[in-house]
């Protein structure tokens, strides 16, 4: 073992540099529902006659839940988080008219997610493509921890 051989004498051991250690955080159990590469129908931005207008908007969504929403004793929808109503709400929000910015749609999606008490933390990534001359993508990412998600529950849509 490297410790017994004195390798770490005067050096930091791997357990001393754990990314959560020293930050006041403890590693915890977690469960995450991930939605990836969902094309949403939305109208975002204002473009001039020579601007590249995006063909597609892609949504990635990660929702942190309590582990007991995933590790279940018996099969059945009543034991898990039903994400279908949330996806329907996201579709409704995306089609709810013109958005000047991706940020406003992301804000509304975050508020919709926070409306579900089972959701503890949220990560949203919305990107559009193409950006220039038929290539590239550009996106905005929002990450909300448990405290920020809880605070968002009280904000108006």
C-alpha positions as CSV (number, residue, x, y, z in Angstrom):
1,X,0.0,0.0,0.0
2,X,1.3,3.4,-0.9
3,X,0.6,4.8,2.6
4,X,2.6,2.1,4.3
5,X,5.5,2.7,1.9
6,X,5.5,6.4,2.9
7,X,4.5,7.6,-0.5
8,X,2.1,10.2,0.9
9,X,4.5,11.6,3.5
10,X,4.2,15.3,2.9
11,X,1.8,14.8,0.1
12,X,-2.0,14.9,0.0
13,X,-3.6,11.5,-0.1
14,X,-6.5,11.0,-2.6
15,X,-9.0,10.9,0.3
16,X,-7.8,14.4,1.4
17,X,-8.7,15.9,-2.0
18,X,-12.2,14.5,-2.5
19,X,-14.1,17.3,-4.3
20,X,-16.9,17.3,-1.7
21,X,-14.6,17.1,1.3
22,X,-13.7,20.5,2.8
23,X,-16.6,22.1,0.9
24,X,-18.9,21.4,3.8
25,X,-20.7,18.8,1.8
26,X,-21.1,15.1,2.3
27,X,-21.5,12.6,-0.6
28,X,-25.2,11.6,-0.7
29,X,-27.4,9.2,-2.4
30,X,-29.3,10.6,-5.3
31,X,-31.7,9.7,-8.1
32,X,-31.9,11.6,-11.3
33,X,-34.4,11.5,-14.2
34,X,-32.7,12.6,-17.4
35,X,-34.5,13.7,-20.6
36,X,-32.1,14.2,-23.5
37,X,-32.3,15.6,-27.0
38,X,-36.0,16.5,-26.9
39,X,-36.8,18.7,-30.0
40,X,-39.3,21.3,-28.9
41,X,-41.4,23.4,-31.1
42,X,-40.9,27.0,-30.0
43,X,-40.4,30.5,-31.5
44,X,-37.4,32.2,-29.9
45,X,-35.5,35.3,-31.1
46,X,-35.8,38.0,-33.6
47,X,-33.7,37.7,-36.8
48,X,-32.9,40.0,-39.7
49,X,-33.0,39.1,-43.4
50,X,-29.4,37.9,-43.5
51,X,-29.3,36.2,-40.1
52,X,-29.1,32.4,-39.6
53,X,-32.5,31.3,-38.2
54,X,-32.3,28.1,-36.1
55,X,-34.0,25.0,-37.5
56,X,-34.3,23.3,-34.1
57,X,-34.3,23.8,-30.4
58,X,-33.1,20.9,-28.3
59,X,-33.9,20.5,-24.5
60,X,-31.9,18.4,-22.0
61,X,-33.4,18.2,-18.5
62,X,-32.1,16.5,-15.4
63,X,-34.3,16.3,-12.3
64,X,-33.0,15.2,-8.9
65,X,-35.4,13.2,-6.8
66,X,-35.4,11.3,-3.6
67,X,-33.9,7.8,-4.0
68,X,-37.2,6.3,-2.9
69,X,-38.7,7.6,-6.1
70,X,-36.5,5.2,-8.0
71,X,-35.6,2.3,-5.6
72,X,-39.1,0.9,-5.2
73,X,-40.4,-2.2,-3.5
74,X,-43.1,-2.9,-6.1
75,X,-43.7,-1.9,-9.7
76,X,-46.3,0.8,-10.4
77,X,-46.6,4.5,-11.4
78,X,-48.0,5.4,-7.9
79,X,-44.5,4.6,-6.5
80,X,-42.5,6.8,-8.9
81,X,-42.3,10.3,-10.2
82,X,-44.6,10.6,-13.3
83,X,-42.8,12.9,-15.6
84,X,-45.4,12.8,-18.5
85,X,-47.5,15.7,-17.1
86,X,-44.3,17.8,-16.8
87,X,-43.3,17.1,-20.4
88,X,-46.7,18.1,-21.5
89,X,-46.4,21.3,-19.6
90,X,-43.0,22.0,-21.2
91,X,-44.5,21.5,-24.6
92,X,-47.3,23.9,-23.7
93,X,-44.8,26.5,-22.5
94,X,-42.6,26.2,-25.6
95,X,-45.6,26.8,-27.8
96,X,-47.0,29.6,-25.7
97,X,-46.1,32.4,-28.1
98,X,-42.9,34.2,-29.1
99,X,-39.9,34.4,-26.8
100,X,-37.3,37.0,-27.2
101,X,-34.7,34.9,-25.3
102,X,-33.9,31.3,-24.5
103,X,-33.5,32.4,-20.9
104,X,-37.2,33.3,-20.5
105,X,-38.3,29.9,-21.7
106,X,-35.8,28.2,-19.4
107,X,-37.1,30.3,-16.5
108,X,-40.6,29.2,-17.2
109,X,-39.5,25.5,-17.5
110,X,-37.6,25.8,-14.2
111,X,-40.7,27.2,-12.4
112,X,-42.8,24.4,-13.9
113,X,-40.3,21.8,-12.6
114,X,-40.2,23.4,-9.1
115,X,-44.0,23.1,-8.9
116,X,-43.5,19.4,-8.2
117,X,-42.5,18.9,-4.6
118,X,-40.8,15.6,-5.5
119,X,-38.2,17.5,-7.6
120,X,-35.2,18.5,-5.4
121,X,-32.8,19.9,-7.9
122,X,-33.0,20.9,-11.6
123,X,-30.6,21.2,-14.5
124,X,-31.9,22.6,-17.8
125,X,-30.0,22.9,-21.1
126,X,-31.6,24.5,-24.1
127,X,-29.7,24.8,-27.3
128,X,-30.5,26.0,-30.8
129,X,-28.9,25.1,-34.1
130,X,-27.6,26.1,-36.5
131,X,-25.9,29.3,-35.3
132,X,-23.9,30.4,-38.4
133,X,-23.9,29.2,-42.0
134,X,-25.6,25.9,-41.3
135,X,-23.3,24.8,-38.4
136,X,-22.8,25.1,-34.7
137,X,-25.1,25.1,-31.7
138,X,-25.6,27.6,-28.9
139,X,-27.2,26.9,-25.6
140,X,-28.0,28.2,-22.2
141,X,-27.7,25.9,-19.1
142,X,-29.3,26.5,-15.7
143,X,-28.5,24.5,-12.6
144,X,-30.5,24.8,-9.4
145,X,-29.6,23.1,-6.2
146,X,-32.1,22.2,-3.5
147,X,-32.1,25.6,-2.0
148,X,-32.6,27.4,-5.3
149,X,-35.3,25.0,-6.4
150,X,-37.2,25.5,-3.1
151,X,-37.0,29.3,-3.5
152,X,-38.3,29.0,-7.0
153,X,-41.5,27.2,-5.8
154,X,-42.7,30.6,-4.5
155,X,-42.0,32.6,-7.6
156,X,-44.8,33.5,-10.0
157,X,-44.7,32.1,-13.5
